[in-house]
């Protein structure tokens, strides 16, 4: 009896996964246009990304956060970078 129930469970799963979605398939109402192509980064954006990576590294070499300076590292390296990108994000939304 166990073998039959396992086979029925497999048939039910296959039916649910493969056959039922095809039976209830909704025809697309209209074809959507392609998404806008991704713009290339400007020079300012590229410089900002590089500075975002370099600034925390330089501050880490100076403060050595692995030697009990973690709070000062977070407040002088991580928080300014997060604030900068938050402001960039807000200004980008205002332009649109």
VOPAGU-2260 file (C-alpha; in pm, 1 decimal, decimal comma):
REM VOPAGU-2260
SITE   aa  ch    i         X         Y         Z
SITE  UNK   A    0       0,0       0,0       0,0
SITE  UNK   A    1     287,4     237,1      72,3
SITE  UNK   A    2     426,5     204,2    -280,9
SITE  UNK   A    3      93,3     292,9    -442,1
SITE  UNK   A    4      48,6     604,5    -227,1
SITE  UNK   A    5     399,9     722,1    -309,7
SITE  UNK   A    6     333,6     677,0    -681,2
SITE  UNK   A    7       5,6     869,5    -649,2
SITE  UNK   A    8     184,7    1151,4    -465,8
SITE  UNK   A    9     443,5    1170,8    -746,5
SITE  UNK   A   10     168,8    1178,1   -1011,1
SITE  UNK   A   11      -9,6    1453,2    -818,2
SITE  UNK   A   12     310,2    1658,1    -792,8
SITE  UNK   A   13     390,6    1619,3   -1162,1
SITE  UNK   A   14      34,6    1715,8   -1251,5
SITE  UNK   A   15      46,2    2017,9   -1023,1
SITE  UNK   A   16     383,8    2138,3   -1146,3
SITE  UNK   A   17     372,0    2063,4   -1519,5
SITE  UNK   A   18      17,1    2019,6   -1641,7
SITE  UNK   A   19    -206,2    2252,2   -1439,6
SITE  UNK   A   20     -15,4    2575,7   -1517,9
SITE  UNK   A   21     -48,0    2500,0   -1889,2
SITE  UNK   A   22    -420,5    2435,4   -1859,0
SITE  UNK   A   23    -487,6    2766,3   -1683,8
SITE  UNK   A   24    -244,8    2974,6   -1887,0
SITE  UNK   A   25    -369,7    3328,4   -1947,0
SITE  UNK   A   26    -306,1    3477,2   -2288,0
SITE  UNK   A   27     -95,0    3793,0   -2271,3
SITE  UNK   A   28    -309,1    4102,0   -2324,3
SITE  UNK   A   29     -40,6    4304,6   -2491,5
SITE  UNK   A   30     326,3    4277,7   -2547,1
SITE  UNK   A   31     530,2    4512,3   -2333,7
SITE  UNK   A   32     800,5    4726,9   -2483,9
SITE  UNK   A   33    1157,9    4649,0   -2398,7
SITE  UNK   A   34    1303,2    4805,4   -2088,7
SITE  UNK   A   35    1522,6    5108,3   -2125,2
SITE  UNK   A   36    1883,4    5018,7   -2193,7
SITE  UNK   A   37    2121,3    5059,1   -1903,8
SITE  UNK   A   38    2304,6    5387,1   -1919,1
SITE  UNK   A   39    2680,4    5390,0   -1897,8
SITE  UNK   A   40    2826,9    5540,1   -1585,5
SITE  UNK   A   41    2946,6    5896,6   -1609,9
SITE  UNK   A   42    3292,0    6001,7   -1498,3
SITE  UNK   A   43    3149,8    6149,1   -1178,0
SITE  UNK   A   44    2975,2    5823,5   -1092,6
SITE  UNK   A   45    3287,5    5619,9   -1159,4
SITE  UNK   A   46    3496,1    5847,8    -937,7
SITE  UNK   A   47    3232,3    5827,6    -664,6
SITE  UNK   A   48    3234,4    5447,8    -674,5
SITE  UNK   A   49    3613,3    5432,7    -656,8
SITE  UNK   A   50    3619,7    5679,6    -367,2
SITE  UNK   A   51    3350,0    5476,3    -193,4
SITE  UNK   A   52    3583,4    5179,3    -199,3
SITE  UNK   A   53    3911,5    5359,9    -134,5
SITE  UNK   A   54    3801,7    5597,3     145,3
SITE  UNK   A   55    3703,8    5326,0     398,6
SITE  UNK   A   56    4023,1    5135,4     319,5
SITE  UNK   A   57    4243,4    5438,9     381,3
SITE  UNK   A   58    4059,7    5521,3     704,1
SITE  UNK   A   59    4092,1    5157,1     811,6
SITE  UNK   A   60    4468,1    5167,1     758,9
SITE  UNK   A   61    4487,9    5487,0     962,6
SITE  UNK   A   62    4253,1    5395,8    1251,0
SITE  UNK   A   63    4315,0    5019,0    1260,1
SITE  UNK   A   64    3959,7    4922,7    1365,5
SITE  UNK   A   65    4075,4    4571,9    1452,3
SITE  UNK   A   66    4255,8    4729,6    1749,1
SITE  UNK   A   67    3954,0    4854,5    1946,7
SITE  UNK   A   68    3876,3    5154,9    1723,4
SITE  UNK   A   69    3566,2    5008,5    1563,1
SITE  UNK   A   70    3320,7    5279,9    1669,6
SITE  UNK   A   71    3544,8    5560,2    1546,0
SITE  UNK   A   72    3598,7    5373,1    1218,6
SITE  UNK   A   73    3226,1    5328,1    1164,5
SITE  UNK   A   74    3156,7    5693,1    1243,2
SITE  UNK   A   75    3434,3    5830,6    1021,7
SITE  UNK   A   76    3435,2    5585,2     731,2
SITE  UNK   A   77    3110,8    5392,5     696,8
SITE  UNK   A   78    2850,5    5652,4     799,5
SITE  UNK   A   79    2979,2    5927,1     564,3
SITE  UNK   A   80    2976,5    5686,1     269,7
SITE  UNK   A   81    2621,3    5577,3     349,1
SITE  UNK   A   82    2508,6    5938,4     385,8
SITE  UNK   A   83    2673,9    6033,8      57,4
SITE  UNK   A   84    2497,1    5759,0    -137,9
SITE  UNK   A   85    2167,7    5834,4      36,9
SITE  UNK   A   86    2192,8    6197,0     -76,7
SITE  UNK   A   87    2284,8    6087,2    -429,6
SITE  UNK   A   88    1983,3    5855,1    -432,9
SITE  UNK   A   89    1748,4    6129,9    -312,9
SITE  UNK   A   90    1880,4    6381,2    -567,4
SITE  UNK   A   91    1851,5    6125,7    -847,5
SITE  UNK   A   92    1484,6    6076,6    -759,7
SITE  UNK   A   93    1423,8    6451,4    -768,8
SITE  UNK   A   94    1564,7    6475,1   -1120,1
SITE  UNK   A   95    1313,6    6220,0   -1245,9
